[in-house]
Amino acid sequence: MPKDKLPHIAVSGSIAFDKIMDFLGVFSDNLHDKNSQQVHKFNLSLVVDNLKTSFGGTAGNIAYNLSLLKVKPIILGVVGFDFSAYRNWFLKNKINIDFVKELKDSPTSTAHIITDKQDNQISAFYPCRPAVGYAQKAVAVVTKKYKITLAIIAPDDKGRMLEYAAAYQKRHIPYIFDPGQMTPTFSAGEIRQAIKGARVLVGNDYEIAQIAKLLKLKISDLSAQVEILIITKGAQGSEVYQCGHKIAVKAAKPANTSDPTGAGDAYRAGLIKGLLLGYNLNTCGQLAATTAVYTVEKYGTQTHKFTKSDFIKRYNKNFKDKIIL
């Protein structure tokens, strides 16, 4: 079958149901008695104020935001027997899920996310059962049928993430590596192999610090391992490194801070849009920041919407700059 003439983005990562909860206190106040010497014993119980189940997962969130930005995402991922409602949501938003693997003997991935009043989060993630050999086969089929100009490997089952990286390296397809909350599960050798063929390494300040420590590198040395290194810092914006230079990108201002869940995934979608349009990295970062701010203002990760004209106005208001989408 001939390749599609238009470029597509391969988005791999988790496809999950998010159970989002609000904690009205601060986590650090509840971890343990500051005067206690029994810090090896840990028993934490939190009473949450709100609970909502929504469509989420890294691949789902990135693809949703890409669709709002008029980019064609193709999702690669594994789901379970309870995928039906989520499938209908993807189809409604015209997101390609032809290559998603459905398992009959496992539930779909589920993330339990608790956010405190300082926007700190505690998450527990159940990944859908591994599907042996799926990742390499999926990449082979997708790249044969479509023109994939860029891919992103977002947090998912670690084995699948490494398989995606190997498959893209074999085909010389540039990709963004985003280990996210899976960062602690990687060995130094696995991280080195994953970023070996990556065009971009992205993570928040805590995750990138973990990677640098694991590889025994300074941030400046880590940035030399990839073409582009991006460190996100929430409300403090982001830092973009390339060729020894650092660009500081401020965050866009939200009208409210309803829920930070999914902001990182939205940021990545905006980054991809900017890279596809060939913008410089400062503009890419600003485009990413503008995309991220929309999900912060809504409870849930795929509950926001925006139009092209609205986005352009908001970008201009925040960064005093014009942009063409």
MISENU-681370 format. One record per residue (C-alpha): residue number from 1; chain; x, y, z. Coordinates in nm, 2 decimals. Each point is the difference from the previous one (the first is absolute). Layout:
REM MISENU-681370
{pt NUM,A,{X,Y,Z}}
...
END
This chain:
REM MISENU-681370
{pt 1,A,{0.00,0.00,0.00}}
{pt 2,A,{0.15,0.34,-0.09}}
{pt 3,A,{0.11,0.24,0.27}}
{pt 4,A,{-0.23,0.30,0.07}}
{pt 5,A,{0.14,0.32,-0.15}}
{pt 6,A,{-0.06,0.20,0.31}}
{pt 7,A,{0.24,-0.04,0.30}}
{pt 8,A,{-0.13,-0.18,0.30}}
{pt 9,A,{0.12,-0.01,0.36}}
{pt 10,A,{0.04,-0.34,0.18}}
{pt 11,A,{-0.10,0.04,0.36}}
{pt 12,A,{0.08,-0.29,0.23}}
{pt 13,A,{-0.07,-0.01,0.37}}
{pt 14,A,{-0.26,-0.10,0.25}}
{pt 15,A,{-0.37,0.00,-0.08}}
{pt 16,A,{-0.17,0.02,0.34}}
{pt 17,A,{-0.30,0.09,0.21}}
{pt 18,A,{0.10,0.27,0.24}}
{pt 19,A,{-0.15,0.01,0.35}}
{pt 20,A,{0.08,0.35,0.11}}
{pt 21,A,{-0.04,0.11,0.36}}
{pt 22,A,{0.06,0.32,0.19}}
{pt 23,A,{0.16,0.02,0.34}}
{pt 24,A,{-0.07,0.32,0.18}}
{pt 25,A,{0.32,-0.01,0.22}}
{pt 26,A,{0.37,-0.03,-0.08}}
{pt 27,A,{0.16,-0.35,-0.04}}
{pt 28,A,{0.31,0.09,0.19}}
{pt 29,A,{-0.20,0.08,0.31}}
{pt 30,A,{-0.14,-0.35,0.01}}
{pt 31,A,{0.31,-0.22,-0.08}}
{pt 32,A,{0.11,-0.07,0.35}}
{pt 33,A,{0.04,0.15,0.34}}
{pt 34,A,{0.30,0.23,-0.02}}
{pt 35,A,{0.11,-0.10,0.35}}
{pt 36,A,{-0.03,-0.37,-0.08}}
{pt 37,A,{0.31,-0.22,-0.05}}
{pt 38,A,{-0.21,-0.27,-0.17}}
{pt 39,A,{0.03,0.14,-0.35}}
{pt 40,A,{0.05,-0.36,-0.13}}
{pt 41,A,{-0.37,-0.06,0.08}}
{pt 42,A,{-0.23,0.16,-0.25}}
{pt 43,A,{-0.38,0.01,0.01}}
{pt 44,A,{-0.17,0.29,-0.17}}
{pt 45,A,{-0.38,0.04,-0.02}}
{pt 46,A,{-0.15,0.31,-0.17}}
{pt 47,A,{-0.36,0.11,-0.02}}
{pt 48,A,{-0.07,0.15,-0.34}}
{pt 49,A,{-0.25,0.27,-0.09}}
{pt 50,A,{-0.08,-0.09,-0.36}}
{pt 51,A,{0.01,-0.31,-0.22}}
{pt 52,A,{-0.04,0.00,-0.38}}
{pt 53,A,{0.07,-0.27,-0.25}}
{pt 54,A,{0.10,0.12,-0.34}}
{pt 55,A,{0.18,-0.10,-0.32}}
{pt 56,A,{0.37,0.04,0.03}}
{pt 57,A,{0.34,-0.17,-0.03}}
{pt 58,A,{0.30,0.16,-0.16}}
{pt 59,A,{-0.07,-0.11,-0.36}}
{pt 60,A,{-0.37,0.09,0.03}}
{pt 61,A,{0.07,0.35,0.14}}
{pt 62,A,{0.27,0.08,-0.25}}
{pt 63,A,{-0.21,-0.12,-0.29}}
{pt 64,A,{-0.31,0.19,0.12}}
{pt 65,A,{0.20,0.33,0.01}}
{pt 66,A,{0.16,-0.07,-0.33}}
{pt 67,A,{-0.35,-0.04,-0.15}}
{pt 68,A,{-0.09,0.34,0.14}}
{pt 69,A,{0.31,0.14,-0.17}}
{pt 70,A,{-0.10,-0.16,-0.33}}
{pt 71,A,{0.28,-0.25,0.00}}
{pt 72,A,{-0.07,-0.36,-0.11}}
{pt 73,A,{0.10,-0.24,0.29}}
{pt 74,A,{0.01,-0.37,-0.04}}
{pt 75,A,{-0.01,-0.17,0.34}}
{pt 76,A,{0.21,-0.31,0.08}}
{pt 77,A,{-0.10,-0.16,0.33}}
{pt 78,A,{-0.16,-0.29,0.18}}
{pt 79,A,{-0.34,0.00,0.16}}
{pt 80,A,{-0.23,-0.25,0.17}}
{pt 81,A,{-0.35,-0.15,-0.02}}
{pt 82,A,{-0.16,0.32,0.15}}
{pt 83,A,{0.12,0.23,-0.28}}
{pt 84,A,{-0.34,0.06,-0.17}}
{pt 85,A,{-0.09,0.34,0.13}}
{pt 86,A,{0.35,0.13,-0.05}}
{pt 87,A,{0.00,-0.13,-0.36}}
{pt 88,A,{-0.31,0.19,-0.08}}
{pt 89,A,{0.16,0.32,0.15}}
{pt 90,A,{0.30,-0.04,-0.23}}
{pt 91,A,{-0.22,-0.06,-0.30}}
{pt 92,A,{-0.21,0.31,0.08}}
{pt 93,A,{0.32,0.21,0.00}}
{pt 94,A,{0.12,-0.16,-0.32}}
{pt 95,A,{0.31,-0.16,0.15}}
{pt 96,A,{0.15,-0.30,-0.17}}
{pt 97,A,{-0.01,-0.31,0.22}}
{pt 98,A,{0.03,-0.26,-0.27}}
{pt 99,A,{0.32,-0.13,0.14}}
{pt 100,A,{-0.10,-0.01,0.37}}
{pt 101,A,{0.02,-0.36,0.14}}
{pt 102,A,{-0.30,-0.12,0.19}}
{pt 103,A,{0.05,-0.27,0.26}}
{pt 104,A,{-0.29,-0.22,0.10}}
{pt 105,A,{0.14,-0.12,0.34}}
{pt 106,A,{0.12,0.33,0.16}}
{pt 107,A,{-0.16,0.33,0.10}}
{pt 108,A,{0.11,0.32,-0.16}}
{pt 109,A,{0.27,0.20,0.18}}
{pt 110,A,{-0.12,0.21,0.30}}
{pt 111,A,{0.17,0.29,0.17}}
{pt 112,A,{-0.10,0.11,0.35}}
{pt 113,A,{0.11,0.37,0.04}}
{pt 114,A,{-0.03,0.20,0.32}}
{pt 115,A,{0.09,0.37,-0.01}}
{pt 116,A,{0.05,0.22,0.31}}
{pt 117,A,{-0.07,0.37,0.04}}
{pt 118,A,{0.36,0.08,-0.11}}
{pt 119,A,{-0.04,-0.20,-0.32}}
{pt 120,A,{0.23,-0.28,0.12}}
{pt 121,A,{-0.12,-0.34,-0.12}}
{pt 122,A,{0.01,-0.36,0.11}}
{pt 123,A,{-0.08,-0.25,-0.27}}
{pt 124,A,{-0.05,-0.38,-0.02}}
{pt 125,A,{0.00,-0.15,-0.35}}
{pt 126,A,{-0.12,-0.34,-0.11}}
{pt 127,A,{0.14,-0.07,-0.35}}
{pt 128,A,{-0.20,-0.22,-0.23}}
{pt 129,A,{0.15,-0.35,-0.02}}
{pt 130,A,{0.31,-0.02,-0.24}}
{pt 131,A,{-0.07,-0.11,-0.35}}
{pt 132,A,{0.32,-0.18,-0.11}}
{pt 133,A,{0.13,0.11,-0.34}}
{pt 134,A,{-0.27,0.26,-0.05}}
{pt 135,A,{0.21,0.31,-0.01}}
{pt 136,A,{0.24,-0.10,-0.27}}
{pt 137,A,{-0.27,-0.15,-0.22}}
{pt 138,A,{-0.22,0.31,0.04}}
{pt 139,A,{0.28,0.24,-0.10}}
{pt 140,A,{0.08,-0.22,-0.30}}
{pt 141,A,{-0.36,0.01,-0.13}}
{pt 142,A,{-0.06,0.36,0.07}}
{pt 143,A,{0.32,0.13,-0.17}}
{pt 144,A,{-0.08,-0.22,-0.30}}
{pt 145,A,{-0.35,0.15,-0.04}}
{pt 146,A,{0.07,0.37,0.11}}
{pt 147,A,{0.26,0.26,-0.03}}
{pt 148,A,{0.11,0.04,0.36}}
{pt 149,A,{0.21,0.32,0.03}}
{pt 150,A,{0.03,-0.01,0.38}}
{pt 151,A,{-0.09,-0.23,0.29}}
{pt 152,A,{-0.03,0.04,0.37}}
{pt 153,A,{0.06,-0.27,0.26}}
{pt 154,A,{-0.19,0.10,0.31}}
{pt 155,A,{-0.03,-0.19,0.33}}
{pt 156,A,{-0.14,-0.35,-0.03}}
{pt 157,A,{0.12,-0.35,0.07}}
{pt 158,A,{0.38,0.02,0.01}}
{pt 159,A,{0.05,-0.29,-0.23}}
{pt 160,A,{-0.22,0.15,-0.27}}
{pt 161,A,{0.17,0.33,0.03}}
{pt 162,A,{0.34,-0.16,-0.06}}
{pt 163,A,{-0.14,-0.20,-0.30}}
{pt 164,A,{-0.14,0.32,-0.15}}
{pt 165,A,{0.34,0.17,0.03}}
{pt 166,A,{0.18,-0.29,-0.16}}
{pt 167,A,{-0.26,-0.02,-0.28}}
{pt 168,A,{0.03,0.38,-0.08}}
{pt 169,A,{0.38,-0.02,0.02}}
{pt 170,A,{0.00,-0.28,-0.25}}
{pt 171,A,{-0.21,0.21,-0.24}}
{pt 172,A,{0.18,0.33,0.06}}
{pt 173,A,{-0.32,0.16,0.11}}
{pt 174,A,{0.06,0.30,0.24}}
{pt 175,A,{-0.18,-0.03,0.33}}
{pt 176,A,{-0.07,0.18,0.32}}
{pt 177,A,{0.09,-0.21,0.31}}
{pt 178,A,{-0.21,0.09,0.30}}
{pt 179,A,{0.06,-0.26,0.28}}
{pt 180,A,{-0.21,0.20,0.25}}
{pt 181,A,{-0.12,-0.19,0.31}}
{pt 182,A,{0.16,-0.31,-0.14}}
{pt 183,A,{0.35,0.15,0.04}}
{pt 184,A,{0.08,-0.18,0.33}}
{pt 185,A,{-0.06,-0.34,-0.17}}
{pt 186,A,{0.28,0.05,-0.26}}
{pt 187,A,{0.36,-0.11,0.05}}
{pt 188,A,{0.28,0.22,-0.11}}
{pt 189,A,{0.06,-0.23,-0.30}}
{pt 190,A,{-0.36,0.01,-0.10}}
{pt 191,A,{-0.02,0.38,0.02}}
{pt 192,A,{0.32,0.03,-0.21}}
{pt 193,A,{-0.14,-0.23,-0.27}}
{pt 194,A,{-0.34,0.18,0.00}}
{pt 195,A,{0.15,0.35,-0.05}}
{pt 196,A,{0.26,-0.12,-0.24}}
{pt 197,A,{-0.23,0.06,-0.30}}
{pt 198,A,{-0.22,0.27,0.15}}
{pt 199,A,{-0.03,0.34,-0.15}}
{pt 200,A,{-0.15,0.14,0.33}}
{pt 201,A,{0.02,-0.11,0.36}}
{pt 202,A,{-0.27,0.16,0.21}}
{pt 203,A,{-0.10,-0.02,0.37}}
{pt 204,A,{-0.08,0.21,0.30}}
{pt 205,A,{0.28,0.13,0.22}}
{pt 206,A,{-0.02,-0.30,0.24}}
{pt 207,A,{0.00,-0.26,-0.28}}
{pt 208,A,{0.29,0.16,-0.18}}
{pt 209,A,{0.20,0.03,0.32}}
{pt 210,A,{-0.07,-0.38,0.06}}
{pt 211,A,{0.14,-0.08,-0.35}}
{pt 212,A,{0.30,0.22,0.04}}
{pt 213,A,{0.08,-0.16,0.34}}
{pt 214,A,{-0.05,-0.35,-0.15}}
{pt 215,A,{0.24,0.07,-0.29}}
{pt 216,A,{0.24,0.19,0.23}}
{pt 217,A,{-0.02,0.31,-0.22}}
{pt 218,A,{-0.05,0.37,0.05}}
{pt 219,A,{-0.30,0.16,-0.17}}
{pt 220,A,{0.24,0.16,-0.26}}
{pt 221,A,{0.15,-0.34,-0.07}}
{pt 222,A,{-0.34,-0.17,-0.02}}
{pt 223,A,{-0.12,0.26,-0.25}}
{pt 224,A,{0.30,-0.09,-0.23}}
{pt 225,A,{-0.14,-0.36,-0.03}}
{pt 226,A,{-0.30,0.12,-0.20}}
{pt 227,A,{-0.08,0.27,-0.25}}
{pt 228,A,{-0.25,0.16,0.23}}
{pt 229,A,{-0.05,-0.03,0.38}}
{pt 230,A,{-0.31,0.15,0.16}}
{pt 231,A,{-0.06,0.04,0.37}}
{pt 232,A,{-0.35,0.10,0.10}}
{pt 233,A,{-0.06,0.19,0.33}}
{pt 234,A,{-0.37,0.04,0.03}}
{pt 235,A,{-0.10,0.36,0.08}}
{pt 236,A,{0.37,0.10,-0.03}}
{pt 237,A,{0.00,-0.08,-0.37}}
{pt 238,A,{0.25,-0.22,-0.17}}
{pt 239,A,{0.37,-0.01,-0.11}}
{pt 240,A,{0.10,-0.10,-0.35}}
{pt 241,A,{0.36,-0.11,-0.07}}
{pt 242,A,{0.16,-0.03,-0.34}}
{pt 243,A,{0.37,0.00,-0.10}}
{pt 244,A,{0.11,0.13,0.34}}
{pt 245,A,{-0.25,0.28,0.01}}
{pt 246,A,{-0.29,0.03,0.24}}
{pt 247,A,{-0.33,0.18,-0.08}}
{pt 248,A,{-0.23,0.09,0.29}}
{pt 249,A,{-0.36,-0.01,-0.10}}
{pt 250,A,{-0.26,0.15,0.24}}
{pt 251,A,{-0.33,-0.18,0.07}}
{pt 252,A,{-0.32,0.13,-0.15}}
{pt 253,A,{-0.24,0.15,0.27}}
{pt 254,A,{-0.31,-0.21,0.07}}
{pt 255,A,{-0.33,0.17,0.08}}
{pt 256,A,{-0.03,-0.25,0.29}}
{pt 257,A,{0.19,-0.31,0.13}}
{pt 258,A,{-0.28,-0.26,0.01}}
{pt 259,A,{0.22,-0.30,-0.06}}
{pt 260,A,{0.36,-0.04,-0.12}}
{pt 261,A,{-0.04,-0.36,-0.10}}
{pt 262,A,{0.08,-0.04,-0.37}}
{pt 263,A,{0.18,0.33,-0.04}}
{pt 264,A,{0.32,-0.17,-0.09}}
{pt 265,A,{-0.16,-0.21,-0.27}}
{pt 266,A,{-0.16,0.31,-0.15}}
{pt 267,A,{0.34,0.17,0.01}}
{pt 268,A,{0.14,-0.28,-0.20}}
{pt 269,A,{-0.28,0.03,-0.26}}
{pt 270,A,{0.08,0.37,-0.04}}
{pt 271,A,{0.37,-0.07,-0.03}}
{pt 272,A,{-0.07,-0.25,-0.28}}
{pt 273,A,{-0.21,0.25,-0.18}}
{pt 274,A,{0.28,0.26,0.02}}
{pt 275,A,{0.26,-0.25,-0.13}}
{pt 276,A,{-0.22,-0.10,-0.29}}
{pt 277,A,{-0.04,0.36,-0.10}}
{pt 278,A,{0.37,0.05,0.01}}
{pt 279,A,{-0.01,0.27,0.27}}
{pt 280,A,{0.31,0.09,0.21}}
{pt 281,A,{0.02,-0.16,0.34}}
{pt 282,A,{-0.11,0.31,0.19}}
{pt 283,A,{-0.32,0.02,-0.21}}
{pt 284,A,{-0.05,-0.38,0.04}}
{pt 285,A,{0.03,0.04,0.38}}
{pt 286,A,{-0.25,0.28,0.00}}
{pt 287,A,{-0.24,-0.19,-0.22}}
{pt 288,A,{0.03,-0.29,0.24}}
{pt 289,A,{-0.06,0.22,0.30}}
{pt 290,A,{-0.31,0.14,-0.16}}
{pt 291,A,{-0.14,-0.34,-0.07}}
{pt 292,A,{0.07,-0.12,0.36}}
{pt 293,A,{-0.19,0.29,0.16}}
{pt 294,A,{-0.33,-0.11,-0.14}}
{pt 295,A,{-0.01,-0.34,0.18}}
{pt 296,A,{0.11,0.17,0.33}}
{pt 297,A,{-0.33,0.19,-0.01}}
{pt 298,A,{-0.22,-0.30,-0.02}}
{pt 299,A,{-0.05,-0.30,0.23}}
{pt 300,A,{0.12,-0.30,-0.19}}
{pt 301,A,{0.25,-0.05,-0.29}}
{pt 302,A,{-0.23,0.00,-0.30}}
{pt 303,A,{-0.27,0.24,0.10}}
{pt 304,A,{0.13,0.32,-0.15}}
{pt 305,A,{-0.04,0.14,-0.35}}
{pt 306,A,{0.13,0.29,-0.20}}
{pt 307,A,{-0.03,0.14,-0.35}}
{pt 308,A,{0.28,0.11,-0.23}}
{pt 309,A,{-0.09,0.37,0.04}}
{pt 310,A,{-0.03,-0.03,0.38}}
{pt 311,A,{0.33,-0.17,0.02}}
{pt 312,A,{0.18,0.26,-0.21}}
{pt 313,A,{-0.15,0.28,0.22}}
{pt 314,A,{0.11,-0.17,0.32}}
{pt 315,A,{0.35,-0.06,-0.14}}
{pt 316,A,{0.03,0.37,-0.09}}
{pt 317,A,{-0.14,0.12,0.33}}
{pt 318,A,{0.25,-0.21,0.20}}
{pt 319,A,{0.31,0.04,-0.21}}
{pt 320,A,{-0.06,0.33,-0.20}}
{pt 321,A,{0.08,-0.18,-0.32}}
{pt 322,A,{-0.18,-0.11,-0.31}}
{pt 323,A,{-0.03,-0.36,-0.10}}
{pt 324,A,{-0.14,-0.18,-0.31}}
{pt 325,A,{-0.15,-0.35,0.06}}
END
